[in-house]
Amino acid sequence: MAAFLLGAVLLIVQPQIVPSRPAINSKAETSSQSVQRELLKKTSQKNDFKENIHSNGSCRQLPQTIIIGVRKGGTRALLEMLSLHPDIAAAESEVHFFDWEDHYRNGLQWYINQMPFSYPHQITVEKTPAYFTSPEVPERVHNMNQSMRLLLILRDPSERVLSDYTQVFYNHMQKHKPYPSIEQFLIKDGELNVDYKAINRSLYYIHMQNWLKYFPLDRIHIVDGDKLIKDPFPEIEKVERFLKLSPQINASNFYFNKTKGFYCLRDSGRERCLHESKGRAHPQVDTRLLEKLHEYFHEPNKKFFELVGRTFDWH
């Protein structure tokens, strides 16, 4: 009896072991949490961070939405239009965190430092068009936040190829450097040069397959870039709904600038247009060459439509 009482006393006095966190997380952290911790730890060890909290109550935070591409699809226009919404805080420049190794090695704290100050009710957005076609990016974004909402803006693949060339051409012209004609890129040994990088970037279904390995289709909203140019408001309405934003952007926020030939923005009485580098005229291309380009993209486009369960008005 004495032994029994002694045992009971010891049982009561013995301190209870309480798990430091809920049992559901006691086995292991998710891959996303582990990667974030490692990247933050790496950055903190370097002491390579700055104050991210502002006295007005705003702070820098990881983006909840990323415009992942596509290059020359209208990403800048999309970001500018989305910024009309008061609940959006957008990074000013392309960050290239997930696709440039020297940036990615800096860790998540460096990434946070590139973000704008935002309030708790706002959604932070960054856009880097190269993300869509970079093979390693989907997994890296997923490791950071598997619930990320992604925006992808696409346009007719053939038109995107011509815009891709046009941008590089003008960049060379501004530096007074010669640049070959588009025919020299598109034609090789009398046939369409399918190794041309601009063509590869327009093979949407290949890159989309990679993203769908990590994100379900309902986490990726595809904006029709061609419709955004012709009539932007309906496309922006869809983006608002996808991001679960209150409807704040109106048709009155857009007006057609006849001089520039595309829509500009009107915000609180202030009017602004995209940079003059946007909307440049494409080079004149032989009709037969354009037909070859359209024919080449026919099958890849069909595969993309089947992949996303949606069709677009492309050649």
Secondary structure, DSSP 4 states (H G I P E B T S, - for coil): -HHHHHHHHHHHHSPP---SS-GGGSS---HHHHHHHHHHHHHHHHT-----B-TTS-EE---SEEEEE-TTSSHHHHHHHHTTSTTEEE-SS---TTT-HHHHTT-HHHHHHTSPEE-TTSEEEEE-GGGTT-TTHHHHHHHH-TT-EEEEEE--HHHHHHHHHHHHHHHHHHTT-----HHHHHEETTEE-TT-HHHHHT-HHHHHHHHHTTS-GGGEEEEEHHHHHH-HHHHHHHHHHHTT--S---GGGEEEETTTTEEEEEETTEEE---TTTTPPPPP--HHHHHHHHHHHHHHHHHHHHHHT------
